[in-house]
Amino acid sequence: MSKSIKNILIVGVGVAMYLFTAYVYRHVSVFAEPLDQIVSIGFYHCSRVC
């Protein structure tokens, strides 16, 4: 797999996780905090890799 495709996949997964977290945050605030931490770690990793 080429590096550019891998980066696009990482960004895509990050965006999907962010949208999912935003959805959950609106509907089930109990689960928002741990998911938000996961998404923050994901975007931090992506910013380092990309």
CHARMM-style PDB file with segment names, atoms N, HN, CA, C and O in Angstrom:
ATOM      1  N   MET     1       0.852  -1.196   0.000  1.00  0.00      PROA
ATOM      2  CA  MET     1       0.000   0.000   0.000  1.00  0.00      PROA
ATOM      3  C   MET     1       0.889   1.248   0.000  1.00  0.00      PROA
ATOM      4  O   MET     1       1.834   1.346   0.783  1.00  0.00      PROA
ATOM      5  N   SER     2       0.585   2.177  -0.865  1.00  0.00      PROA
ATOM      6  HN  SER     2      -0.182   2.098  -1.501  1.00  0.00      PROA
ATOM      7  CA  SER     2       1.406   3.384  -0.944  1.00  0.00      PROA
ATOM      8  C   SER     2       1.172   4.275   0.276  1.00  0.00      PROA
ATOM      9  O   SER     2       0.144   4.185   0.946  1.00  0.00      PROA
ATOM     10  N   LYS     3       2.142   5.124   0.539  1.00  0.00      PROA
ATOM     11  HN  LYS     3       2.977   5.197  -0.006  1.00  0.00      PROA
ATOM     12  CA  LYS     3       2.084   5.973   1.729  1.00  0.00      PROA
ATOM     13  C   LYS     3       0.914   6.949   1.669  1.00  0.00      PROA
ATOM     14  O   LYS     3       0.269   7.205   2.686  1.00  0.00      PROA
ATOM     15  N   SER     4       0.633   7.499   0.481  1.00  0.00      PROA
ATOM     16  HN  SER     4       1.157   7.291  -0.346  1.00  0.00      PROA
ATOM     17  CA  SER     4      -0.460   8.471   0.365  1.00  0.00      PROA
ATOM     18  C   SER     4      -1.812   7.824   0.653  1.00  0.00      PROA
ATOM     19  O   SER     4      -2.655   8.420   1.323  1.00  0.00      PROA
ATOM     20  N   ILE     5      -2.020   6.609   0.150  1.00  0.00      PROA
ATOM     21  HN  ILE     5      -1.335   6.125  -0.395  1.00  0.00      PROA
ATOM     22  CA  ILE     5      -3.283   5.906   0.410  1.00  0.00      PROA
ATOM     23  C   ILE     5      -3.411   5.612   1.902  1.00  0.00      PROA
ATOM     24  O   ILE     5      -4.493   5.746   2.474  1.00  0.00      PROA
ATOM     25  N   LYS     6      -2.306   5.211   2.533  1.00  0.00      PROA
ATOM     26  HN  LYS     6      -1.427   5.102   2.069  1.00  0.00      PROA
ATOM     27  CA  LYS     6      -2.321   4.926   3.963  1.00  0.00      PROA
ATOM     28  C   LYS     6      -2.687   6.180   4.751  1.00  0.00      PROA
ATOM     29  O   LYS     6      -3.479   6.108   5.691  1.00  0.00      PROA
ATOM     30  N   ASN     7      -2.123   7.323   4.381  1.00  0.00      PROA
ATOM     31  HN  ASN     7      -1.480   7.382   3.617  1.00  0.00      PROA
ATOM     32  CA  ASN     7      -2.438   8.585   5.059  1.00  0.00      PROA
ATOM     33  C   ASN     7      -3.900   8.955   4.886  1.00  0.00      PROA
ATOM     34  O   ASN     7      -4.543   9.408   5.834  1.00  0.00      PROA
ATOM     35  N   ILE     8      -4.438   8.764   3.670  1.00  0.00      PROA
ATOM     36  HN  ILE     8      -3.916   8.396   2.901  1.00  0.00      PROA
ATOM     37  CA  ILE     8      -5.849   9.059   3.411  1.00  0.00      PROA
ATOM     38  C   ILE     8      -6.745   8.175   4.280  1.00  0.00      PROA
ATOM     39  O   ILE     8      -7.746   8.642   4.823  1.00  0.00      PROA
ATOM     40  N   LEU     9      -6.383   6.900   4.408  1.00  0.00      PROA
ATOM     41  HN  LEU     9      -5.570   6.520   3.966  1.00  0.00      PROA
ATOM     42  CA  LEU     9      -7.160   5.989   5.245  1.00  0.00      PROA
ATOM     43  C   LEU     9      -7.125   6.426   6.702  1.00  0.00      PROA
ATOM     44  O   LEU     9      -8.149   6.391   7.385  1.00  0.00      PROA
ATOM     45  N   ILE    10      -5.948   6.839   7.188  1.00  0.00      PROA
ATOM     46  HN  ILE    10      -5.117   6.867   6.634  1.00  0.00      PROA
ATOM     47  CA  ILE    10      -5.816   7.290   8.573  1.00  0.00      PROA
ATOM     48  C   ILE    10      -6.701   8.510   8.813  1.00  0.00      PROA
ATOM     49  O   ILE    10      -7.411   8.582   9.817  1.00  0.00      PROA
ATOM     50  N   VAL    11      -6.655   9.471   7.883  1.00  0.00      PROA
ATOM     51  HN  VAL    11      -6.078   9.412   7.068  1.00  0.00      PROA
ATOM     52  CA  VAL    11      -7.479  10.675   8.008  1.00  0.00      PROA
ATOM     53  C   VAL    11      -8.961  10.308   7.959  1.00  0.00      PROA
ATOM     54  O   VAL    11      -9.758  10.820   8.745  1.00  0.00      PROA
ATOM     55  N   GLY    12      -9.326   9.419   7.033  1.00  0.00      PROA
ATOM     56  HN  GLY    12      -8.679   9.004   6.394  1.00  0.00      PROA
ATOM     57  CA  GLY    12     -10.720   8.995   6.907  1.00  0.00      PROA
ATOM     58  C   GLY    12     -11.240   8.345   8.175  1.00  0.00      PROA
ATOM     59  O   GLY    12     -12.348   8.641   8.623  1.00  0.00      PROA
ATOM     60  N   VAL    13     -10.441   7.460   8.752  1.00  0.00      PROA
ATOM     61  HN  VAL    13      -9.541   7.220   8.387  1.00  0.00      PROA
ATOM     62  CA  VAL    13     -10.838   6.810  10.004  1.00  0.00      PROA
ATOM     63  C   VAL    13     -10.946   7.841  11.121  1.00  0.00      PROA
ATOM     64  O   VAL    13     -11.865   7.783  11.938  1.00  0.00      PROA
ATOM     65  N   GLY    14     -10.008   8.781  11.157  1.00  0.00      PROA
ATOM     66  HN  GLY    14      -9.261   8.828  10.494  1.00  0.00      PROA
ATOM     67  CA  GLY    14     -10.052   9.834  12.174  1.00  0.00      PROA
ATOM     68  C   GLY    14     -11.310  10.673  12.074  1.00  0.00      PROA
ATOM     69  O   GLY    14     -11.953  10.964  13.083  1.00  0.00      PROA
ATOM     70  N   VAL    15     -11.665  11.062  10.849  1.00  0.00      PROA
ATOM     71  HN  VAL    15     -11.143  10.825  10.030  1.00  0.00      PROA
ATOM     72  CA  VAL    15     -12.880  11.858  10.637  1.00  0.00      PROA
ATOM     73  C   VAL    15     -14.118  11.051  11.022  1.00  0.00      PROA
ATOM     74  O   VAL    15     -15.032  11.575  11.659  1.00  0.00      PROA
ATOM     75  N   ALA    16     -14.146   9.778  10.633  1.00  0.00      PROA
ATOM     76  HN  ALA    16     -13.404   9.353  10.115  1.00  0.00      PROA
ATOM     77  CA  ALA    16     -15.283   8.921  10.975  1.00  0.00      PROA
ATOM     78  C   ALA    16     -15.434   8.801  12.491  1.00  0.00      PROA
ATOM     79  O   ALA    16     -16.543   8.864  13.020  1.00  0.00      PROA
ATOM     80  N   MET    17     -14.305   8.628  13.184  1.00  0.00      PROA
ATOM     81  HN  MET    17     -13.404   8.576  12.754  1.00  0.00      PROA
ATOM     82  CA  MET    17     -14.337   8.541  14.643  1.00  0.00      PROA
ATOM     83  C   MET    17     -14.827   9.850  15.250  1.00  0.00      PROA
ATOM     84  O   MET    17     -15.593   9.849  16.213  1.00  0.00      PROA
ATOM     85  N   TYR    18     -14.381  10.965  14.680  1.00  0.00      PROA
ATOM     86  HN  TYR    18     -13.759  10.966  13.897  1.00  0.00      PROA
ATOM     87  CA  TYR    18     -14.807  12.276  15.190  1.00  0.00      PROA
ATOM     88  C   TYR    18     -16.313  12.465  15.015  1.00  0.00      PROA
ATOM     89  O   TYR    18     -16.996  12.909  15.937  1.00  0.00      PROA
ATOM     90  N   LEU    19     -16.828  12.129  13.832  1.00  0.00      PROA
ATOM     91  HN  LEU    19     -16.273  11.769  13.082  1.00  0.00      PROA
ATOM     92  CA  LEU    19     -18.261  12.275  13.576  1.00  0.00      PROA
ATOM     93  C   LEU    19     -19.069  11.358  14.484  1.00  0.00      PROA
ATOM     94  O   LEU    19     -20.110  11.751  15.009  1.00  0.00      PROA
ATOM     95  N   PHE    20     -18.580  10.128  14.664  1.00  0.00      PROA
ATOM     96  HN  PHE    20     -17.734   9.809  14.237  1.00  0.00      PROA
ATOM     97  CA  PHE    20     -19.253   9.182  15.550  1.00  0.00      PROA
ATOM     98  C   PHE    20     -19.277   9.720  16.981  1.00  0.00      PROA
ATOM     99  O   PHE    20     -20.297   9.640  17.665  1.00  0.00      PROA
ATOM    100  N   THR    21     -18.143  10.270  17.428  1.00  0.00      PROA
ATOM    101  HN  THR    21     -17.314  10.335  16.872  1.00  0.00      PROA
ATOM    102  CA  THR    21     -18.066  10.829  18.779  1.00  0.00      PROA
ATOM    103  C   THR    21     -19.024  12.002  18.941  1.00  0.00      PROA
ATOM    104  O   THR    21     -19.700  12.119  19.964  1.00  0.00      PROA
ATOM    105  N   ALA    22     -19.086  12.879  17.921  1.00  0.00      PROA
ATOM    106  HN  ALA    22     -18.537  12.784  17.091  1.00  0.00      PROA
ATOM    107  CA  ALA    22     -19.994  14.022  17.977  1.00  0.00      PROA
ATOM    108  C   ALA    22     -21.445  13.544  18.083  1.00  0.00      PROA
ATOM    109  O   ALA    22     -22.239  14.114  18.832  1.00  0.00      PROA
ATOM    110  N   TYR    23     -21.784  12.489  17.323  1.00  0.00      PROA
ATOM    111  HN  TYR    23     -21.139  12.027  16.715  1.00  0.00      PROA
ATOM    112  CA  TYR    23     -23.133  11.918  17.364  1.00  0.00      PROA
ATOM    113  C   TYR    23     -23.436  11.357  18.750  1.00  0.00      PROA
ATOM    114  O   TYR    23     -24.490  11.627  19.326  1.00  0.00      PROA
ATOM    115  N   VAL    24     -22.500  10.576  19.272  1.00  0.00      PROA
ATOM    116  HN  VAL    24     -21.644  10.356  18.804  1.00  0.00      PROA
ATOM    117  CA  VAL    24     -22.693   9.967  20.592  1.00  0.00      PROA
ATOM    118  C   VAL    24     -22.775  11.043  21.670  1.00  0.00      PROA
ATOM    119  O   VAL    24     -23.577  10.944  22.599  1.00  0.00      PROA
ATOM    120  N   TYR    25     -21.942  12.067  21.537  1.00  0.00      PROA
ATOM    121  HN  TYR    25     -21.291  12.147  20.782  1.00  0.00      PROA
ATOM    122  CA  TYR    25     -21.930  13.151  22.531  1.00  0.00      PROA
ATOM    123  C   TYR    25     -23.291  13.825  22.618  1.00  0.00      PROA
ATOM    124  O   TYR    25     -23.745  14.183  23.705  1.00  0.00      PROA
ATOM    125  N   ARG    26     -23.939  13.997  21.472  1.00  0.00      PROA
ATOM    126  HN  ARG    26     -23.571  13.707  20.589  1.00  0.00      PROA
ATOM    127  CA  ARG    26     -25.267  14.625  21.462  1.00  0.00      PROA
ATOM    128  C   ARG    26     -26.326  13.716  22.086  1.00  0.00      PROA
ATOM    129  O   ARG    26     -27.269  14.201  22.709  1.00  0.00      PROA
ATOM    130  N   HSD    27     -26.173  12.398  21.920  1.00  0.00      PROA
ATOM    131  HN  HSD    27     -25.406  12.004  21.414  1.00  0.00      PROA
ATOM    132  CA  HSD    27     -27.229  11.478  22.321  1.00  0.00      PROA
ATOM    133  C   HSD    27     -26.951  10.762  23.643  1.00  0.00      PROA
ATOM    134  O   HSD    27     -27.867  10.536  24.434  1.00  0.00      PROA
ATOM    135  N   VAL    28     -25.703  10.410  23.877  1.00  0.00      PROA
ATOM    136  HN  VAL    28     -24.959  10.593  23.235  1.00  0.00      PROA
ATOM    137  CA  VAL    28     -25.357   9.659  25.091  1.00  0.00      PROA
ATOM    138  C   VAL    28     -24.118  10.293  25.716  1.00  0.00      PROA
ATOM    139  O   VAL    28     -22.991   9.875  25.448  1.00  0.00      PROA
ATOM    140  N   SER    29     -24.335  11.292  26.542  1.00  0.00      PROA
ATOM    141  HN  SER    29     -25.250  11.632  26.761  1.00  0.00      PROA
ATOM    142  CA  SER    29     -23.215  12.058  27.098  1.00  0.00      PROA
ATOM    143  C   SER    29     -22.334  11.213  28.021  1.00  0.00      PROA
ATOM    144  O   SER    29     -21.186  11.575  28.280  1.00  0.00      PROA
ATOM    145  N   VAL    30     -22.859  10.098  28.516  1.00  0.00      PROA
ATOM    146  HN  VAL    30     -23.792   9.805  28.305  1.00  0.00      PROA
ATOM    147  CA  VAL    30     -22.092   9.243  29.426  1.00  0.00      PROA
ATOM    148  C   VAL    30     -20.844   8.691  28.735  1.00  0.00      PROA
ATOM    149  O   VAL    30     -19.785   8.569  29.351  1.00  0.00      PROA
ATOM    150  N   PHE    31     -20.980   8.360  27.444  1.00  0.00      PROA
ATOM    151  HN  PHE    31     -21.840   8.459  26.943  1.00  0.00      PROA
ATOM    152  CA  PHE    31     -19.874   7.737  26.718  1.00  0.00      PROA
ATOM    153  C   PHE    31     -18.988   8.750  26.003  1.00  0.00      PROA
ATOM    154  O   PHE    31     -17.993   8.369  25.385  1.00  0.00      PROA
ATOM    155  N   ALA    32     -19.332  10.030  26.077  1.00  0.00      PROA
ATOM    156  HN  ALA    32     -20.140  10.339  26.579  1.00  0.00      PROA
ATOM    157  CA  ALA    32     -18.623  11.031  25.281  1.00  0.00      PROA
ATOM    158  C   ALA    32     -17.170  11.178  25.714  1.00  0.00      PROA
ATOM    159  O   ALA    32     -16.286  11.312  24.868  1.00  0.00      PROA
ATOM    160  N   GLU    33     -16.910  11.154  27.025  1.00  0.00      PROA
ATOM    161  HN  GLU    33     -17.629  11.045  27.712  1.00  0.00      PROA
ATOM    162  CA  GLU    33     -15.560  11.456  27.492  1.00  0.00      PROA
ATOM    163  C   GLU    33     -14.527  10.424  27.043  1.00  0.00      PROA
ATOM    164  O   GLU    33     -13.510  10.821  26.475  1.00  0.00      PROA
ATOM    165  N   PRO    34     -14.730   9.109  27.267  1.00  0.00      PROA
ATOM    166  CA  PRO    34     -13.720   8.143  26.802  1.00  0.00      PROA
ATOM    167  C   PRO    34     -13.557   8.138  25.289  1.00  0.00      PROA
ATOM    168  O   PRO    34     -12.439   8.014  24.791  1.00  0.00      PROA
ATOM    169  N   LEU    35     -14.664   8.273  24.545  1.00  0.00      PROA
ATOM    170  HN  LEU    35     -15.573   8.374  24.950  1.00  0.00      PROA
ATOM    171  CA  LEU    35     -14.562   8.309  23.086  1.00  0.00      PROA
ATOM    172  C   LEU    35     -13.810   9.544  22.628  1.00  0.00      PROA
ATOM    173  O   LEU    35     -13.030   9.482  21.677  1.00  0.00      PROA
ATOM    174  N   ASP    36     -14.036  10.661  23.294  1.00  0.00      PROA
ATOM    175  HN  ASP    36     -14.669  10.712  24.066  1.00  0.00      PROA
ATOM    176  CA  ASP    36     -13.353  11.896  22.935  1.00  0.00      PROA
ATOM    177  C   ASP    36     -11.852  11.756  23.153  1.00  0.00      PROA
ATOM    178  O   ASP    36     -11.057  12.272  22.367  1.00  0.00      PROA
ATOM    179  N   GLN    37     -11.465  11.065  24.211  1.00  0.00      PROA
ATOM    180  HN  GLN    37     -12.110  10.646  24.849  1.00  0.00      PROA
ATOM    181  CA  GLN    37     -10.046  10.827  24.467  1.00  0.00      PROA
ATOM    182  C   GLN    37      -9.448   9.961  23.366  1.00  0.00      PROA
ATOM    183  O   GLN    37      -8.333  10.222  22.915  1.00  0.00      PROA
ATOM    184  N   ILE    38     -10.175   8.931  22.927  1.00  0.00      PROA
ATOM    185  HN  ILE    38     -11.081   8.719  23.294  1.00  0.00      PROA
ATOM    186  CA  ILE    38      -9.699   8.061  21.851  1.00  0.00      PROA
ATOM    187  C   ILE    38      -9.510   8.861  20.567  1.00  0.00      PROA
ATOM    188  O   ILE    38      -8.498   8.717  19.882  1.00  0.00      PROA
ATOM    189  N   VAL    39     -10.489   9.704  20.247  1.00  0.00      PROA
ATOM    190  HN  VAL    39     -11.311   9.820  20.804  1.00  0.00      PROA
ATOM    191  CA  VAL    39     -10.414  10.516  19.033  1.00  0.00      PROA
ATOM    192  C   VAL    39      -9.248  11.492  19.116  1.00  0.00      PROA
ATOM    193  O   VAL    39      -8.540  11.699  18.131  1.00  0.00      PROA
ATOM    194  N   SER    40      -9.045  12.095  20.286  1.00  0.00      PROA
ATOM    195  HN  SER    40      -9.620  11.928  21.087  1.00  0.00      PROA
ATOM    196  CA  SER    40      -7.934  13.029  20.459  1.00  0.00      PROA
ATOM    197  C   SER    40      -6.606  12.321  20.230  1.00  0.00      PROA
ATOM    198  O   SER    40      -5.714  12.871  19.583  1.00  0.00      PROA
ATOM    199  N   ILE    41      -6.467  11.113  20.752  1.00  0.00      PROA
ATOM    200  HN  ILE    41      -7.191  10.666  21.278  1.00  0.00      PROA
ATOM    201  CA  ILE    41      -5.251  10.330  20.547  1.00  0.00      PROA
ATOM    202  C   ILE    41      -5.097   9.999  19.067  1.00  0.00      PROA
ATOM    203  O   ILE    41      -3.993  10.064  18.527  1.00  0.00      PROA
ATOM    204  N   GLY    42      -6.206   9.645  18.408  1.00  0.00      PROA
ATOM    205  HN  GLY    42      -7.103   9.593  18.847  1.00  0.00      PROA
ATOM    206  CA  GLY    42      -6.169   9.317  16.982  1.00  0.00      PROA
ATOM    207  C   GLY    42      -5.710  10.485  16.141  1.00  0.00      PROA
ATOM    208  O   GLY    42      -4.869  10.321  15.257  1.00  0.00      PROA
ATOM    209  N   PHE    43      -6.252  11.671  16.405  1.00  0.00      PROA
ATOM    210  HN  PHE    43      -6.935  11.805  17.123  1.00  0.00      PROA
ATOM    211  CA  PHE    43      -5.859  12.852  15.635  1.00  0.00      PROA
ATOM    212  C   PHE    43      -4.429  13.265  15.956  1.00  0.00      PROA
ATOM    213  O   PHE    43      -3.717  13.749  15.075  1.00  0.00      PROA
ATOM    214  N   TYR    44      -3.993  13.081  17.209  1.00  0.00      PROA
ATOM    215  HN  TYR    44      -4.571  12.688  17.924  1.00  0.00      PROA
ATOM    216  CA  TYR    44      -2.610  13.394  17.575  1.00  0.00      PROA
ATOM    217  C   TYR    44      -1.666  12.481  16.803  1.00  0.00      PROA
ATOM    218  O   TYR    44      -0.658  12.933  16.259  1.00  0.00      PROA
ATOM    219  N   HSD    45      -2.002  11.189  16.760  1.00  0.00      PROA
ATOM    220  HN  HSD    45      -2.821  10.822  17.202  1.00  0.00      PROA
ATOM    221  CA  HSD    45      -1.190  10.226  16.017  1.00  0.00      PROA
ATOM    222  C   HSD    45      -1.149  10.582  14.540  1.00  0.00      PROA
ATOM    223  O   HSD    45      -0.089  10.541  13.916  1.00  0.00      PROA
ATOM    224  N   CYS    46      -2.303  10.933  13.979  1.00  0.00      PROA
ATOM    225  HN  CYS    46      -3.165  10.967  14.485  1.00  0.00      PROA
ATOM    226  CA  CYS    46      -2.375  11.276  12.559  1.00  0.00      PROA
ATOM    227  C   CYS    46      -1.547  12.520  12.268  1.00  0.00      PROA
ATOM    228  O   CYS    46      -0.857  12.576  11.250  1.00  0.00      PROA
ATOM    229  N   SER    47      -1.605  13.512  13.139  1.00  0.00      PROA
ATOM    230  HN  SER    47      -2.166  13.467  13.966  1.00  0.00      PROA
ATOM    231  CA  SER    47      -0.836  14.738  12.913  1.00  0.00      PROA
ATOM    232  C   SER    47       0.660  14.454  12.959  1.00  0.00      PROA
ATOM    233  O   SER    47       1.438  15.115  12.271  1.00  0.00      PROA
ATOM    234  N   ARG    48       1.065  13.478  13.762  1.00  0.00      PROA
ATOM    235  HN  ARG    48       0.433  12.941  14.321  1.00  0.00      PROA
ATOM    236  CA  ARG    48       2.479  13.105  13.828  1.00  0.00      PROA
ATOM    237  C   ARG    48       2.880  12.319  12.579  1.00  0.00      PROA
ATOM    238  O   ARG    48       3.949  12.553  12.015  1.00  0.00      PROA
ATOM    239  N   VAL    49       2.022  11.385  12.145  1.00  0.00      PROA
ATOM    240  HN  VAL    49       1.154  11.194  12.604  1.00  0.00      PROA
ATOM    241  CA  VAL    49       2.339  10.509  11.013  1.00  0.00      PROA
ATOM    242  C   VAL    49       2.211  11.255   9.690  1.00  0.00      PROA
ATOM    243  O   VAL    49       3.094  11.176   8.835  1.00  0.00      PROA
ATOM    244  N   CYS    50       1.095  11.988   9.526  1.00  0.00      PROA
ATOM    245  HN  CYS    50       0.378  12.053  10.220  1.00  0.00      PROA
ATOM    246  CA  CYS    50       0.843  12.699   8.279  1.00  0.00      PROA
ATOM    247  C   CYS    50       1.765  13.895   8.182  1.00  0.00      PROA
ATOM    248  OT1 CYS    50       1.716  14.635   7.200  1.00  0.00      PROA
TER     249      CYS     50
END
